[in-house]
Amino acid sequence: MSEDTAALRSLTDACVHCGFCLPACPTYQLEGEEMDSPRGRIHLIRQLLDGAPAGGPVLRHLDNCLGCLACVPACPSGVAYDQIITQARVLVEPARGLPDRLRRAAIFALFPYPRRLTVLRGPLRLAARLRLDRLAVRIAPSTVAAMARLAPPVRPRVRLPSRLAALTPGAPRAVVGLLTGCVQSAFFSHVSAATARVLQAEGYEVVVPRGQSCCGALASHTGRAAQARRQARRTVAAFDRAGVQVVVTDVAGCGSAMKEYAHLLAHDPVWGPRAASFAAKVRDVTEVLAAEPPTAPRQPLPLTVAYHDACHLAHGQNVRSEPRELLRGIPGLRLVPIPTSEADVCCGSAGVYNLLAPRPATALGARKAAAIRATGAQVVVAGNPGCLLQIRTALDGDGGPPVPTLHTVELLDASLRGDAGVTDLPVLAPHD
């Protein structure tokens, strides 16, 4: 038995099959199938470690897992399901059939590469003008149709300088490095710009390291360990060169993955220590902002807002109170809770899950949209662009009135700038 296999078996042995994970699991709620619960999947993984074939039911039920990690805080035994599912997916990856391998290869040859995604912006804009995106939703294969349905509006890209000075007198609170990422830099650069402006206003010097790219989150969460390690090493190197004190991200999935770099590169004698040092510096932007008292004055935003907990922020990083605290600090803003029964349920985005498994992802998106409608909110806010796309698509498709979907920092930025027309966005124009 290899060292990695022995470690995985040890992790699965912590599961006592109590069943507390069942009501927390979105796919178990949808399917009512034991093997589509964390407990059931752990049973399948044990069979796999005992020599069962990796294809067939094992592969299917592991693929059905969103990786939302809702089961982790629900488990009284402290089972590290996040590590279990990540390691198990590496084991079953070779068992995929050729069509599935080609589909995944196409996705991972595109999404983790910001330059390739940037090239896609022009065709997406043209397709939207000609309404070819709507045609693709009706006639294209499921993954392509899901891409067309979820594609964000193409907005002008914001190019951030490599260094932005703090806008408060005296020494900066800290020098922070901002991850601009892959999908984020191609389609959500306005969010990164808002993040930089808010950090500047609160006294932070912001560095945008050159040479960074995808952090490896998409690959890591989908069993592509070699690709994830390459991208992690590149990310660590870029931020090491920049010499920053804190690594800031405004993407929940990226933050969760980067905080796990010590595990990802644990067997690398050169990069392992560097990865551990890097991971200790990683913070979600809301963690950074909530850790110090605000200095920049907030202007009123008279809005009713529902906050959606991105799974990799709430379950993966245990960041729940900070975004709410920041939103409640905006004068005039009323924060309304999503109904308890749906508040912690994944929206169905889950990295590229909504491309690879569009049927359950669409069902979860519809549930989340209905729960948000029930709050009466004028705006829905989240800390992850994938969630924002998924929820926007679900809200657009349910026949109800428009509800803008915004990142937490976009509302903070609007408040700092006195932009009371935020509901007319969902784009906030960057400062010149």
C-alpha positions in Angstrom: 0.0 0.0 0.0 1.4 3.4 -1.0 1.8 6.2 1.5 -1.0 8.2 -0.1 -3.3 5.3 -0.1 -2.6 4.6 3.5 -3.2 8.2 4.4 -6.6 8.1 2.6 -7.6 4.9 4.4 -6.8 6.5 7.7 -8.9 9.5 6.8 -11.9 7.3 5.9 -11.5 5.3 9.1 -12.6 8.4 11.1 -16.2 8.0 9.7 -18.5 6.1 12.1 -21.4 6.2 9.6 -23.6 8.1 12.1 -25.6 9.8 9.3 -25.3 13.4 10.6 -24.0 14.3 7.1 -27.1 13.2 5.3 -29.3 16.2 5.8 -26.4 18.6 5.1 -25.6 17.0 1.7 -27.3 18.7 -1.3 -27.0 15.7 -3.6 -28.5 13.4 -0.9 -31.4 15.8 -0.6 -31.9 15.8 -4.4 -31.5 12.1 -5.1 -32.3 10.4 -1.8 -29.6 7.9 -2.6 -27.2 6.6 0.1 -24.3 6.5 -2.3 -24.9 10.2 -3.1 -24.2 11.1 0.5 -20.8 11.7 2.1 -21.2 8.5 4.2 -22.1 6.5 1.1 -19.2 7.9 -0.8 -16.8 7.1 2.0 -18.1 3.5 1.9 -17.4 3.4 -1.9 -13.9 4.8 -1.4 -13.1 2.1 1.1 -14.2 -0.5 -1.4 -12.0 1.2 -4.0 -9.0 1.0 -1.6 -9.8 -2.7 -1.1 -9.4 -3.3 -4.8 -12.9 -2.5 -6.3 -12.8 -1.1 -9.9 -12.6 2.7 -10.1 -15.1 3.1 -12.9 -18.9 2.5 -12.9 -20.8 3.4 -9.7 -17.7 4.6 -7.8 -16.8 7.1 -10.5 -20.4 8.2 -11.0 -21.2 8.9 -7.3 -17.9 10.6 -6.7 -18.6 12.8 -9.7 -22.0 13.6 -8.3 -20.4 15.2 -5.2 -20.4 19.0 -5.4 -17.5 19.3 -3.1 -19.5 21.9 -1.2 -18.1 20.7 2.2 -21.4 21.3 4.0 -20.8 17.9 5.6 -17.6 18.9 7.2 -19.0 21.2 9.9 -22.0 18.8 10.3 -19.8 15.8 11.2 -19.5 15.2 15.0 -16.5 13.0 14.4 -14.4 15.6 12.6 -14.1 13.6 9.4 -11.9 15.5 6.9 -14.2 14.8 3.9 -12.6 17.7 2.0 -9.3 15.9 1.9 -11.0 12.5 1.3 -13.0 13.6 -1.8 -10.0 15.4 -3.2 -7.7 12.5 -2.9 -10.2 9.9 -4.0 -10.9 11.9 -7.2 -7.2 11.6 -8.1 -7.5 7.8 -7.8 -10.6 7.5 -10.1 -9.4 10.0 -12.7 -7.7 7.3 -14.9 -10.9 5.2 -15.1 -12.8 7.8 -17.2 -13.9 6.9 -20.7 -12.6 8.7 -23.7 -15.6 11.1 -24.2 -15.5 12.2 -20.6 -11.7 12.7 -20.7 -12.0 14.8 -23.8 -14.8 16.9 -22.4 -12.8 17.6 -19.2 -9.6 18.2 -21.1 -11.4 20.9 -23.2 -12.7 22.6 -20.0 -9.3 22.5 -18.3 -7.5 23.6 -21.4 -9.6 26.8 -21.3 -10.8 27.9 -17.9 -7.6 28.0 -15.9 -5.9 30.2 -18.5 -6.8 33.9 -18.4 -5.4 34.8 -21.8 -7.4 32.0 -23.5 -10.5 33.2 -21.6 -9.8 36.7 -22.7 -9.8 35.6 -26.4 -13.2 34.1 -25.8 -14.7 37.5 -24.8 -15.1 38.7 -28.4 -17.0 35.6 -29.6 -19.2 35.7 -26.5 -20.1 39.3 -27.1 -20.9 38.6 -30.8 -22.9 35.5 -29.8 -25.0 37.5 -27.4 -25.7 40.2 -30.0 -26.8 37.6 -32.5 -28.6 35.7 -29.8 -26.7 32.6 -30.7 -26.2 31.9 -27.0 -30.0 31.3 -26.7 -29.8 28.9 -29.7 -26.9 27.0 -28.1 -28.9 26.5 -24.9 -31.6 24.7 -26.9 -29.5 22.6 -29.3 -26.0 22.2 -28.1 -24.6 19.3 -26.0 -25.3 19.6 -22.3 -21.9 21.0 -21.3 -21.8 23.5 -24.1 -25.4 24.5 -23.4 -24.5 25.1 -19.8 -21.6 27.3 -20.8 -23.9 29.4 -23.0 -26.5 29.7 -20.3 -24.1 30.7 -17.6 -21.8 33.0 -19.7 -21.5 36.4 -18.0 -22.2 39.7 -19.8 -18.9 40.8 -21.4 -17.8 44.1 -19.8 -14.8 46.2 -20.3 -11.7 44.8 -18.6 -10.1 46.8 -15.9 -6.3 46.6 -15.9 -4.9 47.2 -12.5 -1.4 48.6 -12.0 1.1 46.5 -10.3 1.1 48.7 -7.1 -1.6 50.9 -5.6 -0.8 53.2 -2.7 -3.0 53.3 0.4 -5.3 56.3 0.4 -4.8 57.1 4.1 -2.0 59.2 5.7 1.0 57.6 7.3 2.3 54.1 6.9 0.0 51.5 5.3 -1.8 49.0 7.6 -0.1 46.3 5.5 1.2 45.5 2.1 -1.2 43.0 0.6 -1.0 41.0 -2.7 -4.2 40.6 -4.7 -4.9 37.4 -6.6 -6.6 38.3 -9.9 -6.9 34.7 -11.0 -8.2 33.2 -14.2 -12.0 33.5 -14.7 -11.9 36.5 -12.3 -9.4 38.5 -14.5 -11.2 37.7 -17.7 -14.8 38.3 -16.7 -14.8 39.8 -13.2 -12.0 42.4 -13.3 -14.4 45.0 -12.2 -14.7 43.0 -8.9 -10.9 43.0 -8.5 -10.9 46.7 -9.1 -13.5 47.3 -6.4 -11.5 45.1 -4.0 -8.4 47.1 -4.7 -10.2 50.4 -4.2 -11.8 49.3 -0.9 -8.5 48.1 0.4 -6.8 51.3 -0.6 -9.5 53.4 1.1 -9.0 51.4 4.3 -5.3 52.0 4.4 -3.7 49.0 2.6 -1.1 49.2 0.0 -2.1 46.8 -2.8 0.3 44.9 -5.0 -0.9 42.9 -8.0 1.9 40.4 -8.6 2.9 39.9 -12.2 3.3 36.3 -13.4 0.3 35.0 -11.5 -2.4 33.0 -13.2 -4.9 30.3 -12.1 -4.3 29.3 -8.5 -5.2 25.7 -9.3 -8.5 25.6 -7.4 -10.5 24.2 -10.4 -8.0 21.4 -11.0 -7.5 20.6 -7.3 -11.3 20.3 -6.6 -11.7 18.0 -9.7 -9.0 15.4 -9.2 -6.4 16.9 -11.6 -3.6 16.9 -9.0 -0.6 17.4 -11.4 -2.1 20.5 -13.0 -3.1 21.8 -9.6 0.4 21.5 -8.3 1.9 23.2 -11.3 -0.5 26.2 -10.9 0.1 26.3 -7.1 3.9 26.5 -7.5 3.5 29.3 -10.0 1.2 31.2 -7.7 3.5 30.8 -4.7 6.5 32.0 -6.8 4.7 35.1 -8.0 3.6 36.2 -4.6 7.0 35.3 -3.0 8.7 37.6 -5.6 6.2 40.4 -4.7 7.2 40.2 -1.0 3.7 40.9 0.4 2.6 40.4 4.0 -0.9 39.1 3.2 -2.3 37.3 0.2 -5.9 38.6 -0.5 -8.5 36.9 -2.7 -12.1 37.9 -3.4 -12.9 34.4 -4.8 -14.1 31.9 -2.2 -12.9 28.8 -4.2 -9.5 30.3 -4.7 -9.1 31.2 -1.1 -10.1 27.7 0.1 -7.6 26.0 -2.4 -4.7 28.3 -1.5 -5.2 27.8 2.2 -4.7 24.0 1.5 -1.4 24.4 -0.5 0.5 22.9 2.4 -1.5 19.6 1.9 -1.3 19.9 -1.9 2.5 20.2 -2.0 3.2 18.3 1.2 5.4 15.7 -0.5 7.5 18.3 -2.4 10.7 18.9 -0.4 11.4 22.2 -2.2 7.9 23.7 -2.6 6.3 22.2 0.5 7.7 24.6 3.1 7.2 27.6 0.7 3.6 26.5 0.2 2.9 26.2 3.9 4.3 29.7 4.5 2.2 31.1 1.6 -1.0 29.4 2.8 -0.6 31.0 6.3 -0.8 34.4 4.6 -4.0 33.8 2.6 -7.1 35.8 3.6 -10.4 36.4 2.0 -10.9 40.2 1.5 -13.7 40.2 4.0 -11.4 38.7 6.7 -8.9 41.5 6.1 -11.4 44.3 6.1 -13.3 43.0 9.2 -10.1 42.5 11.2 -9.6 46.3 11.6 -12.0 49.1 12.4 -13.1 51.0 9.3 -11.5 54.3 8.5 -13.2 55.4 5.3 -16.7 56.9 5.7 -19.6 54.9 4.3 -22.4 56.6 2.4 -26.0 55.3 2.7 -27.2 52.6 0.3 -31.0 52.1 1.0 -31.2 48.5 -0.1 -32.6 45.2 1.1 -29.9 42.7 0.6 -29.7 38.9 0.9 -26.3 37.4 1.5 -25.5 34.0 0.1 -22.8 32.0 1.8 -20.5 30.6 -0.9 -19.7 27.1 0.2 -15.9 27.4 0.0 -16.1 30.6 2.1 -18.5 29.4 4.8 -17.7 25.6 4.9 -14.2 25.6 3.5 -12.8 28.7 5.4 -15.3 29.2 8.2 -15.8 32.8 7.0 -19.4 33.7 7.8 -19.7 36.6 10.2 -17.2 38.9 8.4 -19.1 39.6 5.2 -22.3 40.2 7.2 -20.5 42.5 9.6 -19.2 44.6 6.7 -22.6 44.8 5.0 -24.3 45.8 8.2 -21.8 48.6 8.5 -23.3 50.3 5.4 -25.8 52.9 6.4 -29.4 52.3 5.2 -28.7 48.7 4.1 -31.0 46.1 5.5 -29.6 42.6 5.5 -32.3 39.8 5.3 -31.5 36.2 5.9 -32.2 33.4 3.4 -34.6 30.8 5.0 -32.7 28.5 7.3 -33.6 25.3 5.4 -31.9 26.7 2.3 -29.2 29.0 3.7 -26.4 26.5 3.8 -27.4 24.5 0.7 -25.1 24.9 -2.3 -26.3 26.9 -5.2 -25.0 24.3 -7.7 -22.1 26.2 -9.0 -19.2 24.3 -7.3 -16.4 25.3 -9.6 -17.1 23.6 -13.0 -19.7 21.2 -11.5 -22.5 23.2 -13.2 -20.8 22.5 -16.6 -20.2 18.8 -15.9 -23.4 18.0 -14.1 -26.0 20.6 -15.4 -29.1 18.7 -14.3 -28.5 18.6 -10.5 -26.8 22.0 -10.7 -29.9 23.5 -12.3 -32.2 22.0 -9.7 -30.0 23.4 -6.9 -29.9 26.8 -8.6 -33.7 26.9 -8.8 -34.0 26.1 -5.1 -31.6 28.8 -4.3 -33.4 31.3 -6.5 -36.8 30.5 -4.8 -35.2 30.9 -1.4 -33.8 34.3 -2.4 -37.2 35.4 -3.8 -38.8 34.6 -0.5 -36.6 37.2 1.3 -37.9 40.0 -0.8 -34.4 41.2 -1.4 -33.6 43.8 -4.0 -30.0 42.6 -4.4 -28.3 39.3 -3.7 -24.6 39.3 -2.6 -22.0 36.6 -2.5 -18.2 36.2 -2.2 -17.6 34.0 -5.2 -18.1 34.8 -8.9 -19.2 31.2 -9.8 -22.1 31.6 -7.3 -23.0 35.0 -8.7 -23.2 33.5 -12.2 -25.2 30.4 -11.1 -27.7 32.5 -9.0 -28.1 35.1 -11.7 -28.9 32.4 -14.3 -31.4 30.8 -11.9 -33.1 34.1 -11.1 -33.2 35.1 -14.8 -34.9 31.8 -15.6 -37.6 31.7 -13.0 -39.9 34.4 -14.5 -39.6 36.8 -11.6 -38.4 40.4 -11.6 -34.7 41.1 -12.0 -32.5 40.9 -8.9 -29.0 42.1 -9.4 -26.2 39.8 -8.2 -23.2 41.6 -6.7 -20.0 40.7 -4.9 -19.7 41.9 -1.3 -16.9 44.3 -2.2 -19.0 45.9 -4.9 -21.5 47.1 -2.3 -18.7 48.3 0.0 -17.1 50.1 -3.0 -20.5 51.7 -3.9 -21.0 52.9 -0.3 -17.5 54.4 -0.1 -18.1 56.2 -3.4 -21.6 57.3 -2.6 -23.0 55.4 -5.6 -26.7 55.0 -4.5 -27.6 53.7 -8.0 -26.0 50.4 -7.3 -29.2 48.5 -8.1 -28.9 49.7 -11.7 -25.6 48.0 -12.1 -24.5 45.1 -11.7 -21.3 46.8 -13.0 -19.5 49.4 -11.0 -17.3 51.6 -13.3 -13.7 51.8 -12.0 -12.2 55.1 -11.0 -10.0 56.7 -13.6 
